[in-house]
């Protein structure tokens, strides 16, 4: 009896220790293990420069805004030639910064247009178990073996005019890789079998865009108001999983097993890029361009919930691109133009706002009560997740700016600037 009890306690300890190790040495989604930009119990560096705390720095050819993901001491990113004709997957040794793989996955004869602010390699990779999933949107998606780097499958038949370039990253649910294709022409989610790449389900958006030109009967501005760039998140309602997916003009809840639409909430904006956060039965959704709003919504209904489930609406100080973080009942955001806010998550009340300067695209990182914000000029400003007042902790600067979001590996930061990949780590005393 006592021996069995000791064995069980030991087993629980080992399992817990194993989980901790996995959390520390992997960052498999571009917003981390919780898909919300948070990591706890990790002593990350607070200040650095080109000459301090840089364990390694590696040049990355081409142009790409995809964020790094990490597993098995491998860092994965994507890049592309500036004209979008060649699309690459890169694997970098996390300990040395050495490039282990630099493979052209797709050759594109006639690339779609991509806005100068975007890149042809903006969707971030996704790691699951022994495989990494690489997507460039409609031009191509591939699955590679993490150990051998062998290509397992490819898909190049997913039609979508991204209009200004792709942005949504792959999402994994059980045995499915779910891709978001919100273009000017088609708007849909598609789930692929992660082993074979075969289609399991496809769901078209049910949005009434209300954008048809009365003279031509065609969408205004070529469908510009129909596109979006957000990546889904998972919510739970009464033990049932929901795929929460913002698009142009509306956010939707879907059954991730089948793609069946459960609910929708309409709004007036488009080109949403920031990723949704979930807290219990509430979700916090950025609506995108056309004067961005941040919505606090309930996700426990069915059908059109526009008039019943919007709990609060923030009309001033909502970001377009940087995804927020959630800490102790408060949302922390930084706008594209450099205004930080603390917002009560239940009521939407703005507790404080502070102008921190800079221009931002990268999503926020939360660690040990500190929030890391990376701007397009190369500055990282760290401030406290403090609901009483804005309090800056530190400020650091690297040579080039950030369009990509950070990753965490053990006690170090993996940062991608416009030209280089860095590992930032406290030097041993």
CORHU-V127407 format. One record per pair of residues at least 24 apart in sequence whose C-alpha atoms are under 8 Angstrom apart, sorted by sequence separation. I is the first residue (numbers start at 1). GAP is how many residues later the second one is. D is the distance in whole Angstrom. If there is no record, write none. Layout:
BEGIN
i->I gap->GAP d->D
i->I gap->GAP d->D
END
This chain:
BEGIN
i->84 gap->24 d->7
i->85 gap->24 d->6
i->138 gap->24 d->8
i->160 gap->24 d->8
i->161 gap->24 d->6
i->176 gap->24 d->8
i->247 gap->24 d->7
i->248 gap->24 d->7
i->291 gap->24 d->8
i->293 gap->24 d->8
i->294 gap->24 d->6
i->317 gap->24 d->7
i->336 gap->24 d->5
i->376 gap->24 d->8
i->377 gap->24 d->4
i->378 gap->24 d->6
i->85 gap->25 d->7
i->137 gap->25 d->8
i->160 gap->25 d->6
i->161 gap->25 d->7
i->247 gap->25 d->6
i->293 gap->25 d->5
i->294 gap->25 d->8
i->335 gap->25 d->7
i->336 gap->25 d->6
i->376 gap->25 d->4
i->377 gap->25 d->7
i->85 gap->26 d->6
i->160 gap->26 d->6
i->246 gap->26 d->7
i->292 gap->26 d->6
i->293 gap->26 d->8
i->334 gap->26 d->8
i->375 gap->26 d->6
i->376 gap->26 d->5
i->84 gap->27 d->6
i->159 gap->27 d->8
i->160 gap->27 d->8
i->292 gap->27 d->7
i->375 gap->27 d->6
i->376 gap->27 d->6
i->83 gap->28 d->8
i->84 gap->28 d->8
i->111 gap->28 d->8
i->138 gap->28 d->8
i->292 gap->28 d->6
i->374 gap->28 d->6
i->375 gap->28 d->8
i->137 gap->29 d->5
i->136 gap->30 d->7
i->137 gap->30 d->7
i->246 gap->30 d->8
i->334 gap->30 d->8
i->108 gap->31 d->7
i->137 gap->31 d->7
i->245 gap->31 d->8
i->288 gap->31 d->8
i->289 gap->31 d->6
i->333 gap->31 d->8
i->374 gap->31 d->8
i->244 gap->32 d->8
i->286 gap->32 d->7
i->288 gap->32 d->5
i->87 gap->33 d->8
i->106 gap->33 d->8
i->286 gap->33 d->7
i->287 gap->33 d->8
i->288 gap->33 d->8
i->87 gap->34 d->7
i->106 gap->34 d->7
i->135 gap->34 d->7
i->251 gap->34 d->8
i->286 gap->34 d->7
i->314 gap->34 d->7
i->135 gap->35 d->7
i->312 gap->35 d->6
i->313 gap->35 d->7
i->352 gap->35 d->8
i->84 gap->36 d->5
i->134 gap->36 d->8
i->263 gap->36 d->8
i->311 gap->36 d->7
i->312 gap->36 d->6
i->351 gap->36 d->7
i->352 gap->36 d->8
i->354 gap->36 d->7
i->30 gap->37 d->6
i->82 gap->37 d->8
i->83 gap->37 d->8
i->105 gap->37 d->8
i->133 gap->37 d->7
i->250 gap->37 d->8
i->351 gap->37 d->7
i->352 gap->37 d->6
i->353 gap->37 d->8
i->30 gap->38 d->7
i->82 gap->38 d->7
i->184 gap->38 d->7
i->185 gap->38 d->6
i->249 gap->38 d->8
i->263 gap->38 d->7
i->264 gap->38 d->8
i->322 gap->38 d->7
i->352 gap->38 d->7
i->30 gap->39 d->6
i->58 gap->39 d->6
i->80 gap->39 d->8
i->81 gap->39 d->8
i->184 gap->39 d->4
i->187 gap->39 d->8
i->246 gap->39 d->7
i->248 gap->39 d->8
i->262 gap->39 d->8
i->263 gap->39 d->5
i->264 gap->39 d->6
i->265 gap->39 d->6
i->321 gap->39 d->8
i->322 gap->39 d->5
i->323 gap->39 d->8
i->324 gap->39 d->7
i->325 gap->39 d->6
i->334 gap->39 d->8
i->378 gap->39 d->7
i->29 gap->40 d->6
i->56 gap->40 d->7
i->57 gap->40 d->7
i->58 gap->40 d->7
i->80 gap->40 d->6
i->183 gap->40 d->8
i->184 gap->40 d->6
i->187 gap->40 d->7
i->209 gap->40 d->7
i->248 gap->40 d->8
i->262 gap->40 d->5
i->263 gap->40 d->4
i->264 gap->40 d->5
i->265 gap->40 d->5
i->266 gap->40 d->6
i->321 gap->40 d->5
i->322 gap->40 d->5
i->323 gap->40 d->5
i->324 gap->40 d->6
i->325 gap->40 d->7
i->362 gap->40 d->7
i->28 gap->41 d->5
i->56 gap->41 d->6
i->79 gap->41 d->7
i->80 gap->41 d->6
i->184 gap->41 d->7
i->185 gap->41 d->8
i->230 gap->41 d->8
i->246 gap->41 d->7
i->262 gap->41 d->6
i->263 gap->41 d->6
i->264 gap->41 d->6
i->265 gap->41 d->4
i->321 gap->41 d->7
i->322 gap->41 d->4
i->323 gap->41 d->6
i->325 gap->41 d->7
i->361 gap->41 d->7
i->362 gap->41 d->5
i->363 gap->41 d->8
i->364 gap->41 d->7
i->365 gap->41 d->7
i->27 gap->42 d->5
i->28 gap->42 d->6
i->79 gap->42 d->5
i->155 gap->42 d->7
i->184 gap->42 d->5
i->207 gap->42 d->7
i->228 gap->42 d->6
i->229 gap->42 d->6
i->230 gap->42 d->6
i->231 gap->42 d->8
i->233 gap->42 d->8
i->263 gap->42 d->7
i->264 gap->42 d->7
i->321 gap->42 d->8
i->322 gap->42 d->7
i->327 gap->42 d->8
i->360 gap->42 d->8
i->361 gap->42 d->5
i->362 gap->42 d->5
i->363 gap->42 d->5
i->26 gap->43 d->8
i->27 gap->43 d->5
i->28 gap->43 d->6
i->78 gap->43 d->6
i->123 gap->43 d->7
i->126 gap->43 d->8
i->138 gap->43 d->8
i->153 gap->43 d->7
i->154 gap->43 d->7
i->183 gap->43 d->6
i->184 gap->43 d->5
i->207 gap->43 d->7
i->227 gap->43 d->7
i->228 gap->43 d->4
i->229 gap->43 d->6
i->230 gap->43 d->4
i->231 gap->43 d->8
i->232 gap->43 d->7
i->233 gap->43 d->7
i->235 gap->43 d->6
i->237 gap->43 d->8
i->360 gap->43 d->8
i->361 gap->43 d->7
i->362 gap->43 d->5
i->363 gap->43 d->8
i->26 gap->44 d->5
i->27 gap->44 d->6
i->78 gap->44 d->8
i->122 gap->44 d->7
i->123 gap->44 d->5
i->124 gap->44 d->8
i->125 gap->44 d->7
i->126 gap->44 d->6
i->128 gap->44 d->8
i->137 gap->44 d->7
i->152 gap->44 d->8
i->153 gap->44 d->6
i->182 gap->44 d->7
i->183 gap->44 d->4
i->225 gap->44 d->8
i->226 gap->44 d->6
i->227 gap->44 d->5
i->228 gap->44 d->5
i->229 gap->44 d->5
i->230 gap->44 d->6
i->231 gap->44 d->6
i->232 gap->44 d->7
i->233 gap->44 d->7
i->234 gap->44 d->8
i->236 gap->44 d->7
i->237 gap->44 d->6
i->362 gap->44 d->8
i->25 gap->45 d->8
i->26 gap->45 d->4
i->89 gap->45 d->7
i->120 gap->45 d->6
i->121 gap->45 d->8
i->122 gap->45 d->5
i->123 gap->45 d->5
i->124 gap->45 d->5
i->125 gap->45 d->7
i->126 gap->45 d->7
i->182 gap->45 d->5
i->183 gap->45 d->7
i->225 gap->45 d->6
i->226 gap->45 d->8
i->228 gap->45 d->7
i->230 gap->45 d->6
i->233 gap->45 d->8
i->235 gap->45 d->8
i->236 gap->45 d->7
i->274 gap->45 d->8
i->342 gap->45 d->6
i->25 gap->46 d->6
i->26 gap->46 d->7
i->78 gap->46 d->7
i->118 gap->46 d->7
i->119 gap->46 d->7
i->120 gap->46 d->7
i->122 gap->46 d->8
i->123 gap->46 d->4
i->124 gap->46 d->7
i->126 gap->46 d->8
i->182 gap->46 d->5
i->225 gap->46 d->7
i->235 gap->46 d->8
i->253 gap->46 d->8
i->274 gap->46 d->6
i->25 gap->47 d->7
i->26 gap->47 d->8
i->77 gap->47 d->7
i->78 gap->47 d->7
i->118 gap->47 d->6
i->119 gap->47 d->8
i->123 gap->47 d->8
i->182 gap->47 d->7
i->273 gap->47 d->6
i->274 gap->47 d->5
i->276 gap->47 d->7
i->277 gap->47 d->8
i->25 gap->48 d->7
i->77 gap->48 d->6
i->101 gap->48 d->8
i->272 gap->48 d->7
i->273 gap->48 d->5
i->274 gap->48 d->6
i->275 gap->48 d->5
i->277 gap->48 d->8
i->76 gap->49 d->7
i->87 gap->49 d->8
i->112 gap->49 d->7
i->114 gap->49 d->7
i->115 gap->49 d->5
i->272 gap->49 d->7
i->273 gap->49 d->8
i->274 gap->49 d->4
i->275 gap->49 d->8
i->277 gap->49 d->8
i->296 gap->49 d->7
i->112 gap->50 d->8
i->113 gap->50 d->6
i->114 gap->50 d->4
i->115 gap->50 d->6
i->180 gap->50 d->8
i->274 gap->50 d->8
i->296 gap->50 d->8
i->112 gap->51 d->7
i->113 gap->51 d->6
i->114 gap->51 d->4
i->143 gap->51 d->8
i->180 gap->51 d->7
i->113 gap->52 d->6
i->114 gap->52 d->8
i->180 gap->52 d->8
i->296 gap->52 d->7
i->65 gap->53 d->7
i->112 gap->53 d->7
i->332 gap->53 d->7
i->65 gap->54 d->6
i->143 gap->54 d->8
i->64 gap->55 d->5
i->66 gap->55 d->6
i->67 gap->55 d->8
i->69 gap->55 d->8
i->63 gap->56 d->6
i->64 gap->56 d->6
i->65 gap->56 d->6
i->66 gap->56 d->4
i->67 gap->56 d->8
i->68 gap->56 d->7
i->69 gap->56 d->7
i->71 gap->56 d->7
i->78 gap->56 d->8
i->203 gap->56 d->6
i->63 gap->57 d->7
i->64 gap->57 d->5
i->65 gap->57 d->5
i->66 gap->57 d->5
i->67 gap->57 d->5
i->68 gap->57 d->7
i->69 gap->57 d->7
i->70 gap->57 d->8
i->201 gap->57 d->6
i->202 gap->57 d->7
i->203 gap->57 d->7
i->330 gap->57 d->7
i->63 gap->58 d->7
i->64 gap->58 d->6
i->65 gap->58 d->8
i->66 gap->58 d->4
i->67 gap->58 d->8
i->69 gap->58 d->7
i->201 gap->58 d->6
i->327 gap->58 d->7
i->66 gap->59 d->7
i->168 gap->60 d->8
i->171 gap->60 d->7
i->163 gap->61 d->7
i->167 gap->61 d->8
i->168 gap->61 d->5
i->169 gap->61 d->8
i->170 gap->61 d->7
i->171 gap->61 d->7
i->167 gap->62 d->5
i->168 gap->62 d->5
i->169 gap->62 d->6
i->171 gap->62 d->8
i->237 gap->62 d->7
i->166 gap->63 d->7
i->167 gap->63 d->7
i->168 gap->63 d->5
i->237 gap->63 d->6
i->163 gap->64 d->7
i->162 gap->65 d->7
i->182 gap->65 d->7
i->182 gap->66 d->8
i->191 gap->68 d->8
i->189 gap->70 d->8
i->173 gap->83 d->7
i->274 gap->89 d->8
i->30 gap->94 d->6
i->30 gap->95 d->7
i->29 gap->96 d->7
i->30 gap->96 d->7
i->29 gap->97 d->5
i->28 gap->98 d->6
i->29 gap->98 d->7
i->28 gap->99 d->5
i->28 gap->100 d->7
i->168 gap->105 d->8
i->167 gap->106 d->8
i->35 gap->198 d->7
i->36 gap->241 d->6
i->37 gap->287 d->8
i->38 gap->287 d->7
i->37 gap->288 d->6
i->36 gap->289 d->6
i->36 gap->290 d->8
i->44 gap->323 d->8
i->43 gap->324 d->8
i->42 gap->325 d->7
i->43 gap->325 d->8
i->97 gap->325 d->8
i->37 gap->326 d->8
i->41 gap->326 d->7
i->42 gap->326 d->7
i->97 gap->326 d->8
i->37 gap->327 d->6
i->38 gap->327 d->6
i->39 gap->327 d->6
i->40 gap->327 d->6
i->41 gap->327 d->6
i->37 gap->328 d->5
i->38 gap->328 d->5
i->39 gap->328 d->5
i->40 gap->328 d->6
i->37 gap->329 d->6
i->38 gap->329 d->6
i->39 gap->329 d->8
i->94 gap->329 d->8
i->31 gap->332 d->8
i->46 gap->336 d->7
i->68 gap->336 d->8
i->67 gap->337 d->5
i->68 gap->337 d->8
i->70 gap->337 d->7
i->65 gap->338 d->6
i->66 gap->338 d->6
i->67 gap->338 d->5
i->68 gap->338 d->7
i->69 gap->338 d->6
i->70 gap->338 d->8
i->65 gap->339 d->5
i->67 gap->339 d->7
i->68 gap->339 d->6
i->70 gap->339 d->7
i->67 gap->340 d->8
i->68 gap->346 d->7
i->46 gap->347 d->8
i->47 gap->347 d->6
i->49 gap->347 d->6
i->50 gap->347 d->8
i->68 gap->347 d->8
i->46 gap->348 d->6
i->47 gap->348 d->6
i->48 gap->348 d->6
i->49 gap->348 d->6
i->50 gap->348 d->6
i->68 gap->348 d->7
i->47 gap->349 d->5
i->48 gap->349 d->7
i->49 gap->349 d->6
i->50 gap->349 d->7
i->67 gap->349 d->7
i->65 gap->353 d->7
i->64 gap->354 d->7
i->63 gap->355 d->7
i->63 gap->356 d->8
i->61 gap->358 d->7
i->60 gap->359 d->6
i->59 gap->360 d->6
i->60 gap->360 d->5
i->59 gap->361 d->4
i->60 gap->361 d->7
i->58 gap->362 d->5
i->59 gap->362 d->6
i->57 gap->363 d->7
i->58 gap->363 d->5
i->57 gap->364 d->6
i->58 gap->364 d->6
i->57 gap->365 d->5
i->45 gap->366 d->8
i->56 gap->366 d->6
i->57 gap->366 d->7
i->44 gap->367 d->5
i->45 gap->367 d->7
i->55 gap->367 d->8
i->56 gap->367 d->5
i->42 gap->368 d->7
i->43 gap->368 d->6
i->44 gap->368 d->6
i->45 gap->368 d->8
i->54 gap->368 d->7
i->55 gap->368 d->5
i->56 gap->368 d->8
i->39 gap->369 d->8
i->42 gap->369 d->6
i->44 gap->369 d->7
i->54 gap->369 d->6
i->55 gap->369 d->6
i->54 gap->370 d->5
i->55 gap->370 d->6
i->53 gap->371 d->6
i->54 gap->371 d->6
i->53 gap->372 d->5
i->53 gap->373 d->5
i->31 gap->374 d->8
i->53 gap->374 d->6
i->30 gap->375 d->7
i->32 gap->375 d->7
i->30 gap->376 d->8
i->31 gap->376 d->8
i->32 gap->376 d->8
i->48 gap->376 d->7
i->30 gap->377 d->7
i->45 gap->379 d->7
i->27 gap->380 d->6
i->45 gap->380 d->6
i->27 gap->381 d->6
i->44 gap->381 d->7
i->45 gap->381 d->6
i->26 gap->382 d->8
i->27 gap->382 d->7
i->44 gap->382 d->8
i->26 gap->383 d->6
i->24 gap->384 d->8
i->25 gap->384 d->5
i->24 gap->385 d->6
i->25 gap->385 d->5
i->24 gap->386 d->5
i->24 gap->387 d->8
END
